[in-house]
Amino acid sequence: MTYVLLFLAFLRVGVFSFGGGLAALPLIEREIVDTHHWLTKQEFLELLPLSQLTPGPIAINAATFTGFKIGGILGAFVATASFCFPSLVLTLLITFFLNHFRENPWVARFLGGLRPVLLALLLRAAFSVIRDGIQDPFALIVSIACGILLLSKKVEEISLLLVGGVLGLLWYWLR
Amino acid sequence: MIPLIRKEIVERHKLLSEEAFLEVLSLAQSLPGAIAINTASFVGLSLGGVRTQLLLVLATVLPSFSSIVAAAFVFLRFRELPFVQAFFRGALAVIASLIALSIWQIGTKIAQDTLDLVIAAFLLLLLLCTKVHPLFIVLLGGGLGVFLKR
């Protein structure tokens, strides 16, 4: 039964996650924290840096991690495969039957309508992370400083995550 | 990840022309799911059909699959340790900045479009104040696009 639930949950995420991994976070959080309680909110928040620090897309990593926690290697496989399944089917349909998919006016308008959706989903994700993840002035300062560095495009994401982690170690643990 | 794929496909193995790759990439970005997976899937299909598609997608997923399984194995045992908690609290602050950066990027793109901003505010309100599943927000926003855009 768990495997069926994993399959359905990550199928839903796979079908509706437009616009990159971060915008998919509200969808993922809803499925694995709110609906199924597979991860606590705290575990979900820890999963985010873990997913960004390991190679691969964040949604795939979230699927594999959750599947593994709930159902071992088989669970990890089921969750990951069900997330990828819609991609396989859609790309297949488009390649062989819908060559002019994007020129279709309905599709173009639907995709245009997703721009405000992405903004709303990202703001929702930010709300979730900030409310339960940024709980003291130190985290806020790290966050703002890293935001400025990212905007200036001078640093890589992954090194910044490591720096944030090390600063966390120094401040929360060694202090 | 995308620059890596481009390097392998276009420069190293010359499987697709630069132009064809950009076409594939922009299609991959407009579909749901991970962009890297969509790209791998399209490239596989254009090179040799369904078997190549499955092979390339498997090859794309396998490294992240094995590394996250290994990471999860370790992490689930040691996540309670204070120094692990401290590290992840610090790293999570950086995740907040990454999300803020994405908000900035898409926000500046649609800042001139009042209709888009109004719809975004409405959808955010739904997400924060009701229990509606985010997938309906996607459908609702896309549906509004179909009826309101021209």
Interface residues (C-beta under 8 A of the other chain):
Chain A: R12 G14 V15 F16 S17 F18 G20 G21 L22 A23 L25 P26 L27 R30 E43 L45 E46 L48 P49 L50 S51 Q52 L53 T54 P55 G56 P57 A59 I60 N61 T64 F65 F68 K69 I73 A76 F77 T80 F83 C84 P86 S87 L88 L90 T91 L92 I94 T95 F96 F101 R102 W106 R109 F110 L111 G112 G113 L114 R115 P116 V117 L118 L119 A120 L121 L122 L123 R124 A125 A126 F127 V129 I130 G133 I134 A139 L140 V142 S143 I144 C146 G147 L150 L151 E157 L160 L161 L162 V163 G164 G165 V166 L167 G168 L169 W171 Y172 W173
Chain B: M1 S26 L27 A28 S30 L31 P32 G33 A34 I35 A36 I37 N38 S41 F42 L45 S46 V50 Q53 L54 V57 V61 P63 S64 F65 S67 I68 V69 A71 A72 F73 F75 L76 R79 P82 F83 Q85 A86 F87 F88 R89 G90 A91 L92 A93 V94 I95 A96 S97 L98 I99 A100 L101 S102 I103 W104 I106 G107 K109 I110 D113 D116 L117 I119 A120 A121 L123 L124 L127 L128 H133 P134 L135 I137 V138 L139 L140 G141 G142 G143 L144 G145 V146 L148 K149 R150
